[in-house]
Amino acid sequence: MALSDDPSTDARPNPPKRARKAINCEPCRNSKLKCDRNRPCSSCVLRGTTAQCYQGQDADLALRGFDQHRRP
């Protein structure tokens, strides 16, 4: 039996992984804290980092999809 006939040795390329969009604010991501995704979030209000509490444009798009799948 030839090596190419053995199905266990087939070299299947793994599908490329999609990059996840960050939907938490910068300070929460850096501190690894849960972000409630408000502007400013409650974690930033408590820490006094409301000036740095922002999400990028990608976060706005990701949040729209997030809110659609959220349970009431």
Short mmCIF file of the C-alpha atoms (twelve columns), coordinates in Angstrom:
data_MODEL
# 
_entry.id   MODEL 
# 
loop_
_atom_site.group_PDB 
_atom_site.id 
_atom_site.type_symbol 
_atom_site.label_atom_id 
_atom_site.label_alt_id 
_atom_site.label_comp_id 
_atom_site.label_asym_id 
_atom_site.label_seq_id 
_atom_site.Cartn_x 
_atom_site.Cartn_y 
_atom_site.Cartn_z 
_atom_site.pdbx_PDB_model_num 
ATOM 1  C CA . MET A 1  0.000   0.000  0.000  1 
ATOM 2  C CA . ALA A 2  1.359   3.417  -0.910 1 
ATOM 3  C CA . LEU A 3  1.522   6.201  1.634  1 
ATOM 4  C CA . SER A 4  -0.830  8.395  -0.377 1 
ATOM 5  C CA . ASP A 5  -3.585  5.743  -0.160 1 
ATOM 6  C CA . ASP A 6  -3.665  5.800  3.644  1 
ATOM 7  C CA . PRO A 7  -6.433  8.222  4.759  1 
ATOM 8  C CA . SER A 8  -4.841  8.781  8.171  1 
ATOM 9  C CA . THR A 9  -1.841  10.488 6.589  1 
ATOM 10 C CA . ASP A 10 -3.817  12.912 4.421  1 
ATOM 11 C CA . ALA A 11 -2.512  16.382 5.011  1 
ATOM 12 C CA . ARG A 12 -5.684  18.390 5.365  1 
ATOM 13 C CA . PRO A 13 -5.036  22.076 5.744  1 
ATOM 14 C CA . ASN A 14 -6.720  23.583 8.764  1 
ATOM 15 C CA . PRO A 15 -9.204  26.321 7.898  1 
ATOM 16 C CA . PRO A 16 -7.901  29.774 8.775  1 
ATOM 17 C CA . LYS A 17 -9.154  31.109 12.093 1 
ATOM 18 C CA . ARG A 18 -11.051 34.372 12.008 1 
ATOM 19 C CA . ALA A 19 -9.801  37.160 14.211 1 
ATOM 20 C CA . ARG A 20 -12.260 37.984 16.978 1 
ATOM 21 C CA . LYS A 21 -13.374 41.563 17.221 1 
ATOM 22 C CA . ALA A 22 -12.823 43.191 20.579 1 
ATOM 23 C CA . ILE A 23 -16.096 44.446 22.012 1 
ATOM 24 C CA . ASN A 24 -14.848 45.389 25.468 1 
ATOM 25 C CA . CYS A 25 -13.262 48.736 26.217 1 
ATOM 26 C CA . GLU A 26 -9.485  49.090 26.294 1 
ATOM 27 C CA . PRO A 27 -9.055  49.383 30.104 1 
ATOM 28 C CA . CYS A 28 -11.241 46.324 30.773 1 
ATOM 29 C CA . ARG A 29 -9.352  44.297 28.183 1 
ATOM 30 C CA . ASN A 30 -5.997  45.325 29.594 1 
ATOM 31 C CA . SER A 31 -7.100  44.638 33.181 1 
ATOM 32 C CA . LYS A 32 -8.953  41.455 32.177 1 
ATOM 33 C CA . LEU A 33 -12.148 42.694 33.812 1 
ATOM 34 C CA . LYS A 34 -15.719 42.127 32.752 1 
ATOM 35 C CA . CYS A 35 -17.029 45.070 30.752 1 
ATOM 36 C CA . ASP A 36 -20.751 45.872 30.728 1 
ATOM 37 C CA . ARG A 37 -20.237 47.565 27.328 1 
ATOM 38 C CA . ASN A 38 -21.876 50.835 28.314 1 
ATOM 39 C CA . ARG A 39 -20.150 54.107 27.536 1 
ATOM 40 C CA . PRO A 40 -18.467 54.647 29.919 1 
ATOM 41 C CA . CYS A 41 -18.691 51.205 31.477 1 
ATOM 42 C CA . SER A 42 -19.245 50.810 35.208 1 
ATOM 43 C CA . SER A 43 -15.751 49.376 35.720 1 
ATOM 44 C CA . CYS A 44 -14.169 52.502 34.232 1 
ATOM 45 C CA . VAL A 45 -16.442 54.737 36.303 1 
ATOM 46 C CA . LEU A 46 -15.337 52.949 39.490 1 
ATOM 47 C CA . ARG A 47 -11.654 53.107 38.504 1 
ATOM 48 C CA . GLY A 48 -11.886 56.714 37.284 1 
ATOM 49 C CA . THR A 49 -10.703 55.855 33.773 1 
ATOM 50 C CA . THR A 50 -13.745 57.146 31.888 1 
ATOM 51 C CA . ALA A 51 -11.545 59.139 29.497 1 
ATOM 52 C CA . GLN A 52 -9.932  55.914 28.255 1 
ATOM 53 C CA . CYS A 53 -13.209 53.971 28.104 1 
ATOM 54 C CA . TYR A 54 -13.842 53.590 24.414 1 
ATOM 55 C CA . GLN A 55 -14.565 50.873 21.937 1 
ATOM 56 C CA . GLY A 56 -13.510 51.035 18.321 1 
ATOM 57 C CA . GLN A 57 -15.719 51.077 15.245 1 
ATOM 58 C CA . ASP A 58 -15.401 47.286 15.004 1 
ATOM 59 C CA . ALA A 59 -16.936 47.034 18.458 1 
ATOM 60 C CA . ASP A 60 -20.016 48.933 17.301 1 
ATOM 61 C CA . LEU A 61 -20.553 46.436 14.506 1 
ATOM 62 C CA . ALA A 62 -19.923 43.459 16.783 1 
ATOM 63 C CA . LEU A 63 -22.287 44.795 19.442 1 
ATOM 64 C CA . ARG A 64 -25.140 45.022 16.959 1 
ATOM 65 C CA . GLY A 65 -24.823 41.294 16.348 1 
ATOM 66 C CA . PHE A 66 -24.331 40.655 20.064 1 
ATOM 67 C CA . ASP A 67 -27.531 42.495 20.992 1 
ATOM 68 C CA . GLN A 68 -29.558 40.574 18.421 1 
ATOM 69 C CA . HIS A 69 -28.639 37.241 20.020 1 
ATOM 70 C CA . ARG A 70 -28.957 38.413 23.600 1 
ATOM 71 C CA . ARG A 71 -31.769 36.987 25.699 1 
ATOM 72 C CA . PRO A 72 -34.164 39.504 27.262 1 
# 
